[in-house]
Amino acid sequence: MAESMLSKLGIGKDVVAKVEAQEVSEGSAIPSGVYDAAVDQAFIRKTQSGANQLEVDFILEGGKTFHWSTNVLSGDEKGNKSTWTVTEKHKWNLANGFKLGQEVTLPGVIEMASFLTAIDTLDPGGVEGKAKYKDEQIDALCMTGVQGKRLKLGVNQEESLFNGDVFIRNAVKYWMDADGKNKEGKAIEERARKNLEKNPLKKLKIKGGASVGTPAATTAAPAAGSGW
């Protein structure tokens, strides 16, 4: 029997269980579509910084594929933790109820919990093995029992800055079970669809609150309708 993946990562089951059910609100991050999806593979890999990154490949309706990833443990310099520490530089957090020195769950852990909740697999097994990443076979901690699990993804388009260039990337904003419900059993699919139809793109913000214009050379990103 495969050892618990969460125990291998040092992440308590209580962290997954405490993640709140998702809602759809007007002003939330900007999704670009809701997609029926099935899990193709899911694994944890080590990055060059020593961080643990969850990588998931989905197969969307019609056979298209969608890749998503998020960090679930910080890098070597930050102690390979599933939390981050609030410091004086986190002014926004301190102004919104966080306390100096408070340990806060990494966003990636919350995202992983939302993914696992949507496929009703709160603590999958973890087996050391090989996984296909890009065009290579790499050593990874492979999730067991998740292949073929069905769910709905609320995918948004976001502008992102890398090496001085702005490009469009996708992120999963809403995780729903195959019936379009959140972890409390509340149907949120229709509200999600209306929200993402109203707001097709999340613009990159710079200091002062202004948006960054997307250079023409970087707009050749996959279209919203593709699920990428």
Backbone as CSV, one residue per row, in Angstrom:
resi,resn,N_x,N_y,N_z,CA_x,CA_y,CA_z,C_x,C_y,C_z
1,MET,0.846,-1.197,0.000,0.000,0.000,0.000,0.879,1.243,0.000
2,ALA,0.573,2.181,-0.853,1.398,3.383,-0.985,1.328,4.223,0.280
3,GLU,2.477,4.740,0.671,2.515,5.626,1.838,1.809,6.926,1.511
4,SER,1.190,7.527,2.523,0.506,8.792,2.330,1.429,9.829,1.721
5,MET,0.981,10.467,0.640,1.792,11.505,0.019,1.970,12.690,0.945
6,LEU,0.918,13.060,1.666,1.007,14.210,2.557,2.008,13.966,3.678
7,SER,2.061,12.746,4.189,3.011,12.450,5.249,4.435,12.517,4.725
8,LYS,4.651,12.121,3.494,5.975,12.223,2.882,6.420,13.677,2.785
9,LEU,5.458,14.572,2.541,5.765,15.993,2.401,5.783,16.720,3.737
10,GLY,5.316,16.065,4.789,5.255,16.720,6.095,4.094,17.692,6.219
11,ILE,3.024,17.469,5.439,1.842,18.321,5.478,0.729,17.580,6.208
12,GLY,0.212,18.166,7.273,-0.820,17.519,8.057,-2.147,17.444,7.324
13,LYS,-2.927,16.374,7.588,-4.243,16.227,6.972,-5.173,17.359,7.387
14,ASP,-4.922,17.933,8.582,-5.782,19.007,9.065,-5.692,20.242,8.185
15,VAL,-4.515,20.436,7.546,-4.349,21.583,6.655,-5.287,21.451,5.461
16,VAL,-5.368,20.242,4.905,-6.253,19.990,3.765,-7.711,20.129,4.192
17,ALA,-8.038,19.579,5.353,-9.433,19.564,5.800,-9.964,20.963,6.113
18,LYS,-9.067,21.882,6.517,-9.506,23.204,6.943,-9.682,24.203,5.794
19,VAL,-9.296,23.815,4.577,-9.460,24.729,3.447,-10.938,24.996,3.234
20,GLU,-11.301,26.261,3.150,-12.704,26.635,3.055,-13.278,26.336,1.676
21,ALA,-14.582,26.113,1.644,-15.278,25.893,0.381,-15.197,27.150,-0.470
22,GLN,-15.007,26.963,-1.783,-14.888,28.105,-2.672,-16.242,28.697,-3.018
23,GLU,-16.239,30.014,-3.167,-17.407,30.746,-3.623,-17.003,31.547,-4.859
24,VAL,-17.973,32.057,-5.573,-17.703,32.922,-6.720,-18.221,34.304,-6.384
25,SER,-17.317,35.269,-6.375,-17.728,36.635,-6.054,-17.367,37.570,-7.176
26,GLU,-18.048,38.667,-7.289,-17.805,39.641,-8.355,-16.414,40.223,-8.177
27,GLY,-15.607,40.545,-8.302,-14.320,41.105,-7.987,-13.238,40.110,-7.729
28,SER,-13.546,38.839,-7.915,-12.515,37.839,-7.692,-11.571,37.785,-8.887
29,ALA,-10.557,36.931,-8.808,-9.624,36.803,-9.932,-10.383,36.416,-11.185
30,ILE,-9.789,36.694,-12.311,-10.539,36.656,-13.570,-10.358,35.341,-14.319
31,PRO,-11.330,34.466,-14.283,-11.224,33.218,-15.023,-11.606,33.392,-16.489
32,SER,-11.274,32.424,-17.320,-11.620,32.524,-18.731,-12.518,31.392,-19.216
33,GLY,-12.790,30.412,-18.377,-13.696,29.347,-18.806,-13.809,28.228,-17.780
34,VAL,-14.928,27.502,-17.842,-15.116,26.311,-17.021,-15.000,25.100,-17.924
35,TYR,-14.189,24.128,-17.504,-13.910,22.968,-18.348,-14.136,21.668,-17.595
36,ASP,-14.757,20.705,-18.271,-14.807,19.341,-17.753,-13.424,18.736,-17.957
37,ALA,-12.904,18.081,-16.935,-11.534,17.567,-17.012,-11.418,16.234,-16.300
38,ALA,-10.378,15.486,-16.679,-10.013,14.249,-15.993,-8.514,14.305,-15.726
39,VAL,-8.104,13.770,-14.599,-6.684,13.765,-14.246,-5.953,12.718,-15.082
40,ASP,-4.883,13.121,-15.733,-4.047,12.193,-16.490,-2.909,11.686,-15.600
41,GLN,-2.177,12.616,-14.968,-1.141,12.242,-14.006,-0.907,13.402,-13.049
42,ALA,-0.406,13.082,-11.855,-0.094,14.101,-10.865,1.136,13.642,-10.088
43,PHE,2.095,14.546,-9.911,3.324,14.178,-9.215,3.977,15.410,-8.605
44,ILE,4.891,15.167,-7.664,5.667,16.218,-7.028,7.103,16.104,-7.518
45,ARG,7.668,17.215,-7.972,9.071,17.219,-8.391,9.845,18.254,-7.594
46,LYS,11.150,18.056,-7.531,12.040,19.013,-6.874,12.515,20.032,-7.907
47,THR,12.439,21.318,-7.566,12.956,22.361,-8.445,14.428,22.596,-8.127
48,GLN,15.088,23.446,-8.909,16.502,23.734,-8.678,16.736,24.385,-7.324
49,SER,15.735,25.099,-6.816,15.879,25.767,-5.520,15.582,24.824,-4.350
50,GLY,15.157,23.587,-4.668,14.817,22.639,-3.623,13.352,22.663,-3.237
51,ALA,12.571,23.502,-3.899,11.140,23.554,-3.620,10.455,22.298,-4.152
52,ASN,9.314,21.952,-3.557,8.512,20.833,-4.034,7.347,21.393,-4.828
53,GLN,7.247,21.003,-6.082,6.223,21.547,-6.966,5.286,20.460,-7.443
54,LEU,3.996,20.680,-7.216,2.974,19.766,-7.703,2.722,20.042,-9.179
55,GLU,2.792,18.998,-9.985,2.532,19.092,-11.418,1.357,18.179,-11.750
56,VAL,0.357,18.708,-12.440,-0.818,17.907,-12.801,-1.123,18.099,-14.281
57,ASP,-1.317,16.990,-14.962,-1.770,17.013,-16.351,-3.229,16.598,-16.388
58,PHE,-4.050,17.424,-17.021,-5.475,17.139,-17.174,-5.792,16.873,-18.642
59,ILE,-6.784,16.047,-18.870,-7.355,15.874,-20.204,-8.722,16.532,-20.188
60,LEU,-8.912,17.518,-21.062,-10.172,18.245,-21.119,-11.133,17.576,-22.088
61,GLU,-12.387,17.984,-22.000,-13.389,17.453,-22.914,-12.952,17.713,-24.349
62,GLY,-13.036,16.696,-25.187,-12.578,16.825,-26.562,-11.154,16.345,-26.760
63,GLY,-10.478,15.946,-25.675,-9.142,15.389,-25.795,-7.998,16.365,-25.655
64,LYS,-8.300,17.659,-25.486,-7.224,18.620,-25.293,-6.590,18.426,-23.919
65,THR,-5.318,18.821,-23.807,-4.613,18.660,-22.544,-4.347,20.012,-21.903
66,PHE,-4.220,20.000,-20.589,-3.969,21.224,-19.822,-3.029,20.880,-18.677
67,HIS,-1.937,21.638,-18.572,-0.964,21.403,-17.505,-1.050,22.527,-16.480
68,TRP,-0.992,22.133,-15.207,-1.069,23.098,-14.102,-0.059,22.719,-13.038
69,SER,0.527,23.711,-12.381,1.506,23.417,-11.336,1.440,24.469,-10.237
70,THR,1.920,24.096,-9.045,1.977,25.022,-7.917,2.980,24.505,-6.899
71,ASN,3.632,25.422,-6.176,4.608,25.032,-5.157,3.893,24.672,-3.854
72,VAL,4.248,23.515,-3.278,3.621,23.075,-2.033,4.593,23.053,-0.856
73,LEU,5.891,23.120,-1.130,6.903,23.301,-0.088,7.930,24.297,-0.606
74,SER,8.363,25.211,0.254,9.317,26.239,-0.152,10.696,25.639,-0.437
75,GLY,11.587,26.450,-1.001,12.924,26.005,-1.358,13.847,25.836,-0.160
76,ASP,15.065,25.387,-0.457,16.039,25.112,0.601,16.307,26.327,1.479
77,GLU,16.444,27.505,0.864,16.770,28.710,1.628,15.656,29.097,2.599
78,LYS,14.433,28.671,2.316,13.296,29.019,3.177,12.836,27.842,4.033
79,GLY,13.670,26.792,4.070,13.407,25.705,5.003,12.498,24.605,4.540
80,ASN,12.156,24.552,3.251,11.269,23.502,2.723,9.993,23.371,3.552
81,LYS,9.337,24.495,3.780,8.152,24.538,4.632,6.868,24.637,3.811
82,SER,5.759,24.226,4.432,4.445,24.359,3.807,3.779,25.662,4.236
83,THR,4.533,26.521,4.925,4.034,27.816,5.382,5.038,28.907,5.036
84,TRP,4.585,30.166,5.136,5.494,31.304,5.023,5.270,32.194,6.244
85,THR,6.310,32.953,6.605,6.263,33.753,7.820,6.004,35.222,7.495
86,VAL,5.025,35.816,8.151,4.697,37.228,7.949,5.790,38.087,8.594
87,THR,6.373,38.980,7.803,7.404,39.889,8.289,6.962,41.331,8.052
88,GLU,7.799,42.262,8.454,7.454,43.676,8.310,7.303,44.096,6.853
89,LYS,7.915,43.369,5.938,7.806,43.736,4.518,6.435,43.388,3.937
90,HIS,5.683,42.560,4.639,4.356,42.169,4.155,3.317,43.167,4.660
91,LYS,3.402,44.390,4.204,2.553,45.459,4.713,1.077,45.210,4.449
92,TRP,0.747,44.697,3.274,-0.660,44.445,2.953,-1.245,43.426,3.916
93,ASN,-0.477,42.348,4.192,-0.960,41.313,5.095,-1.136,41.844,6.510
94,LEU,-0.182,42.653,6.966,-0.275,43.211,8.310,-1.468,44.150,8.443
95,ALA,-1.822,44.806,7.336,-2.956,45.728,7.356,-4.294,45.013,7.232
96,ASN,-4.238,43.713,6.971,-5.476,42.963,6.776,-5.597,41.782,7.740
97,GLY,-5.153,42.003,8.961,-5.433,41.036,10.016,-4.355,40.029,10.331
98,PHE,-3.291,39.973,9.534,-2.209,39.049,9.830,-1.328,39.632,10.942
99,LYS,-0.634,38.763,11.653,0.224,39.182,12.745,1.696,38.976,12.393
100,LEU,2.545,39.860,12.876,3.978,39.737,12.648,4.464,38.407,13.227
101,GLY,5.194,37.632,12.416,5.690,36.338,12.856,4.722,35.192,12.655
102,GLN,3.512,35.491,12.197,2.501,34.448,11.980,2.924,33.510,10.853
103,GLU,2.686,32.209,11.043,2.948,31.224,10.007,1.657,31.016,9.213
104,VAL,1.723,31.268,7.926,0.552,31.201,7.054,0.750,30.095,6.017
105,THR,-0.284,29.317,5.784,-0.208,28.230,4.806,0.117,28.763,3.417
106,LEU,1.059,28.116,2.729,1.407,28.524,1.374,0.185,28.454,0.454
107,PRO,0.042,29.422,-0.451,-1.068,29.363,-1.410,-1.106,28.049,-2.175
108,GLY,0.069,27.504,-2.496,0.115,26.243,-3.240,-0.468,25.071,-2.483
109,VAL,-0.312,25.071,-1.158,-0.889,24.003,-0.347,-2.410,24.107,-0.369
110,ILE,-2.902,25.337,-0.308,-4.352,25.554,-0.374,-4.887,25.117,-1.736
111,GLU,-4.145,25.434,-2.793,-4.561,25.017,-4.137,-4.560,23.495,-4.253
112,MET,-3.521,22.849,-3.711,-3.462,21.390,-3.756,-4.642,20.786,-3.003
113,ALA,-4.960,21.359,-1.848,-6.095,20.861,-1.066,-7.399,21.008,-1.844
114,SER,-7.543,22.121,-2.550,-8.750,22.346,-3.344,-8.849,21.328,-4.477
115,PHE,-7.721,21.026,-5.100,-7.672,20.014,-6.156,-8.071,18.651,-5.612
116,LEU,-7.465,18.256,-4.486,-7.747,16.949,-3.908,-9.196,16.839,-3.444
117,THR,-9.735,17.936,-2.900,-11.132,17.930,-2.469,-12.065,17.738,-3.659
118,ALA,-11.747,18.401,-4.774,-12.602,18.322,-5.963,-12.677,16.905,-6.519
119,ILE,-11.596,16.128,-6.362,-11.601,14.751,-6.866,-11.872,13.746,-5.744
120,ASP,-12.232,14.277,-4.556,-12.599,13.437,-3.414,-11.498,12.438,-3.066
121,THR,-10.268,12.928,-3.045,-9.111,12.102,-2.689,-8.242,12.935,-1.769
122,LEU,-8.623,13.044,-0.500,-7.985,13.996,0.396,-6.547,13.642,0.761
123,ASP,-6.190,12.374,0.715,-4.828,11.993,1.089,-4.329,10.880,0.178
124,PRO,-3.924,11.219,-1.040,-3.508,10.195,-2.007,-2.195,9.539,-1.591
125,GLY,-1.986,8.349,-2.096,-0.712,7.693,-1.862,0.397,8.378,-2.633
126,GLY,1.617,8.183,-2.183,2.768,8.757,-2.871,3.845,7.711,-3.071
127,VAL,4.247,7.471,-4.312,5.233,6.458,-4.641,6.386,7.102,-5.405
128,GLU,7.602,6.850,-4.978,8.768,7.351,-5.703,8.863,6.603,-7.032
129,GLY,8.974,7.364,-8.117,9.048,6.722,-9.418,9.415,7.708,-10.511
130,LYS,9.062,7.388,-11.733,9.354,8.221,-12.888,8.065,8.887,-13.375
131,ALA,8.184,10.117,-13.826,7.038,10.838,-14.388,7.514,11.607,-15.616
132,LYS,6.614,11.787,-16.559,6.959,12.563,-17.742,6.750,14.035,-17.458
133,TYR,7.833,14.811,-17.553,7.772,16.258,-17.348,8.368,16.925,-18.576
134,LYS,7.546,17.697,-19.287,7.933,18.245,-20.589,8.311,17.073,-21.489
135,ASP,9.533,16.991,-21.957,9.902,15.891,-22.858,10.839,14.899,-22.187
136,GLU,10.887,14.905,-20.863,11.828,14.041,-20.156,11.129,13.157,-19.139
137,GLN,11.763,12.073,-18.783,11.343,11.233,-17.678,12.175,11.638,-16.469
138,ILE,11.518,12.076,-15.399,12.228,12.566,-14.223,11.851,11.758,-12.987
139,ASP,12.710,11.828,-11.958,12.378,11.226,-10.671,11.343,12.107,-9.983
140,ALA,10.314,11.492,-9.430,9.232,12.272,-8.835,8.506,11.445,-7.782
141,LEU,7.741,12.143,-6.950,6.824,11.505,-6.004,5.463,11.469,-6.689
142,CYS,5.064,10.302,-7.135,3.867,10.177,-7.968,2.626,9.914,-7.114
143,MET,1.564,10.666,-7.372,0.295,10.445,-6.684,-0.349,9.180,-7.227
144,THR,-0.853,8.372,-6.331,-1.540,7.148,-6.745,-3.040,7.304,-6.529
145,GLY,-3.807,6.618,-7.366,-5.257,6.620,-7.205,-5.966,7.850,-7.713
146,VAL,-5.284,8.710,-8.479,-5.941,9.922,-8.970,-6.200,9.903,-10.471
147,GLN,-5.524,9.030,-11.191,-5.682,8.998,-12.646,-7.127,8.676,-13.025
148,GLY,-7.670,9.481,-13.928,-9.039,9.273,-14.389,-10.091,9.978,-13.555
149,LYS,-9.721,10.551,-12.416,-10.680,11.279,-11.585,-11.201,12.494,-12.345
150,ARG,-12.511,12.713,-12.273,-13.137,13.780,-13.041,-13.502,14.963,-12.148
151,LEU,-13.446,16.152,-12.742,-13.769,17.376,-12.014,-14.028,18.485,-13.023
152,LYS,-14.369,19.669,-12.534,-14.517,20.854,-13.376,-13.498,21.887,-12.928
153,LEU,-12.884,22.550,-13.900,-11.874,23.563,-13.637,-12.361,24.931,-14.088
154,GLY,-12.275,25.918,-13.207,-12.526,27.302,-13.591,-11.178,27.953,-13.866
155,VAL,-10.836,28.070,-15.154,-9.506,28.523,-15.566,-9.532,29.996,-15.929
156,ASN,-8.603,30.767,-15.378,-8.522,32.185,-15.730,-7.254,32.491,-16.512
157,GLN,-7.299,33.553,-17.271,-6.115,34.073,-17.958,-5.557,35.227,-17.139
158,GLU,-4.219,35.247,-16.978,-3.570,36.303,-16.220,-2.330,36.788,-16.951
159,GLU,-2.106,38.082,-16.906,-0.842,38.611,-17.387,0.215,38.364,-16.322
160,SER,1.422,38.016,-16.760,2.515,37.766,-15.838,3.794,38.371,-16.400
161,LEU,4.708,38.737,-15.506,5.956,39.379,-15.915,7.116,38.423,-15.705
162,PHE,7.933,38.218,-16.727,9.099,37.341,-16.628,10.227,37.916,-17.473
163,ASN,11.364,38.176,-16.815,12.537,38.747,-17.494,12.195,40.012,-18.271
164,GLY,11.319,40.821,-17.698,10.974,42.097,-18.312,9.893,42.032,-19.366
165,ASP,9.445,40.837,-19.718,8.406,40.681,-20.733,7.082,40.271,-20.084
166,VAL,5.994,40.750,-20.642,4.664,40.392,-20.168,4.105,39.286,-21.064
167,PHE,3.618,38.240,-20.428,2.983,37.172,-21.195,1.708,36.750,-20.487
168,ILE,0.881,36.002,-21.185,-0.377,35.529,-20.611,-0.222,34.079,-20.181
169,ARG,-0.634,33.799,-18.965,-0.593,32.430,-18.455,-1.980,32.057,-17.938
170,ASN,-2.163,30.784,-17.663,-3.418,30.310,-17.085,-3.200,29.848,-15.660
171,ALA,-4.202,30.010,-14.860,-4.221,29.487,-13.503,-5.607,28.925,-13.244
172,VAL,-5.702,27.996,-12.311,-7.010,27.460,-11.940,-7.516,28.246,-10.746
173,LYS,-8.596,28.963,-10.947,-9.182,29.776,-9.888,-10.260,29.015,-9.119
174,TYR,-11.043,28.208,-9.817,-12.151,27.491,-9.187,-11.995,25.992,-9.397
175,TRP,-12.047,25.272,-8.287,-11.990,23.816,-8.313,-13.369,23.286,-7.916
176,MET,-13.965,22.484,-8.788,-15.297,21.943,-8.530,-15.308,20.446,-8.787
177,ASP,-16.204,19.736,-8.133,-16.336,18.317,-8.449,-16.982,18.163,-9.820
178,ALA,-17.180,16.948,-10.249,-17.685,16.701,-11.604,-19.084,17.262,-11.815
179,ASP,-19.796,17.552,-10.733,-21.143,18.129,-10.830,-21.138,19.646,-10.682
180,GLY,-19.943,20.259,-10.622,-19.865,21.711,-10.514,-20.116,22.244,-9.122
181,LYS,-19.851,21.424,-8.083,-20.101,21.835,-6.703,-18.798,22.042,-5.941
182,ASN,-18.856,22.910,-4.918,-17.691,23.113,-4.066,-17.662,22.045,-2.981
183,LYS,-16.715,22.144,-2.032,-16.543,21.082,-1.044,-17.727,20.945,-0.092
184,GLU,-18.573,21.957,-0.005,-19.753,21.887,0.849,-20.978,21.384,0.099
185,GLY,-20.794,21.030,-1.186,-21.906,20.527,-1.968,-22.756,21.610,-2.604
186,LYS,-22.268,22.853,-2.582,-23.015,23.960,-3.168,-22.642,24.122,-4.636
187,ALA,-23.654,24.211,-5.508,-23.419,24.375,-6.944,-22.916,25.793,-7.229
188,ILE,-21.715,25.902,-7.802,-21.148,27.218,-8.103,-20.802,27.387,-9.584
189,GLU,-21.052,26.350,-10.385,-20.634,26.394,-11.786,-21.269,27.547,-12.558
190,GLU,-22.578,27.742,-12.429,-23.242,28.771,-13.217,-22.732,30.166,-12.868
191,ARG,-22.545,30.431,-11.580,-22.021,31.731,-11.174,-20.592,31.906,-11.677
192,ALA,-19.834,30.828,-11.679,-18.464,30.899,-12.197,-18.474,31.241,-13.683
193,ARG,-19.352,30.599,-14.440,-19.426,30.864,-15.876,-19.783,32.325,-16.155
194,LYS,-20.760,32.852,-15.419,-21.162,34.245,-15.619,-20.025,35.195,-15.270
195,ASN,-19.303,34.865,-14.193,-18.201,35.711,-13.766,-17.097,35.755,-14.814
196,LEU,-16.747,34.610,-15.351,-15.652,34.587,-16.318,-16.053,35.106,-17.684
197,GLU,-17.309,35.069,-18.004,-17.764,35.694,-19.249,-17.684,37.215,-19.133
198,LYS,-17.947,37.726,-17.952,-17.932,39.171,-17.718,-16.516,39.720,-17.689
199,ASN,-15.582,38.949,-17.171,-14.204,39.419,-16.992,-13.223,38.424,-17.613
200,PRO,-12.835,38.625,-18.869,-12.026,37.631,-19.563,-10.533,37.627,-19.251
201,LEU,-9.992,38.677,-18.598,-8.538,38.742,-18.397,-8.178,39.510,-17.138
202,LYS,-7.222,38.985,-16.378,-6.681,39.678,-15.219,-5.409,40.405,-15.650
203,LYS,-5.437,41.745,-15.581,-4.307,42.552,-16.013,-3.240,42.603,-14.927
204,LEU,-1.996,42.674,-15.361,-0.877,42.799,-14.437,-0.843,44.202,-13.867
205,LYS,-0.674,44.297,-12.545,-0.606,45.587,-11.880,0.842,45.943,-11.555
206,ILE,1.157,47.242,-11.614,2.466,47.724,-11.200,2.256,48.711,-10.063
207,LYS,3.325,49.188,-9.475,3.217,50.128,-8.368,2.411,51.342,-8.795
208,GLY,1.514,51.771,-7.928,0.651,52.893,-8.246,-0.703,52.445,-8.743
209,GLY,-0.835,51.102,-8.981,-2.129,50.547,-9.352,-2.407,50.518,-10.843
210,ALA,-1.462,50.993,-11.674,-1.696,51.012,-13.118,-1.538,49.619,-13.707
211,SER,-2.199,49.387,-14.821,-2.054,48.123,-15.521,-0.923,48.209,-16.519
212,VAL,-0.291,47.068,-16.772,0.779,47.002,-17.761,0.182,46.589,-19.086
213,GLY,0.496,47.314,-20.155,0.028,46.930,-21.471,0.740,45.680,-21.925
214,THR,0.017,44.760,-22.551,0.633,43.527,-23.008,1.289,43.730,-24.366
215,PRO,2.626,43.557,-24.490,3.294,43.718,-25.771,2.729,42.760,-26.807
216,ALA,2.646,43.231,-28.048,2.065,42.399,-29.095,2.797,41.077,-29.232
217,ALA,4.117,41.096,-29.006,4.905,39.882,-29.187,4.587,38.822,-28.149
218,THR,3.968,39.224,-27.046,3.710,38.261,-25.980,2.250,37.852,-25.904
219,THR,1.442,38.322,-26.812,0.017,37.987,-26.753,-0.294,36.708,-27.515
220,ALA,0.707,36.089,-28.104,0.472,34.854,-28.845,0.402,33.672,-27.899
221,ALA,-0.377,33.849,-26.814,-0.598,32.779,-25.848,-1.812,31.989,-26.267
222,PRO,-1.966,30.743,-25.803,-3.140,29.958,-26.156,-4.429,30.709,-25.841
223,ALA,-5.404,30.573,-26.677,-6.663,31.298,-26.503,-7.431,30.781,-25.311
224,ALA,-8.308,31.629,-24.789,-9.088,31.285,-23.595,-9.913,30.019,-23.815
225,GLY,-10.476,29.901,-25.000,-11.352,28.770,-25.246,-10.648,27.429,-25.269
226,SER,-9.325,27.412,-25.377,-8.600,26.150,-25.439,-8.406,25.523,-24.074
227,GLY,-8.578,26.312,-22.994,-8.353,25.790,-21.661,-6.920,25.929,-21.204
228,TRP,-6.066,26.509,-22.033,-4.658,26.686,-21.649,-4.485,28.037,-20.977
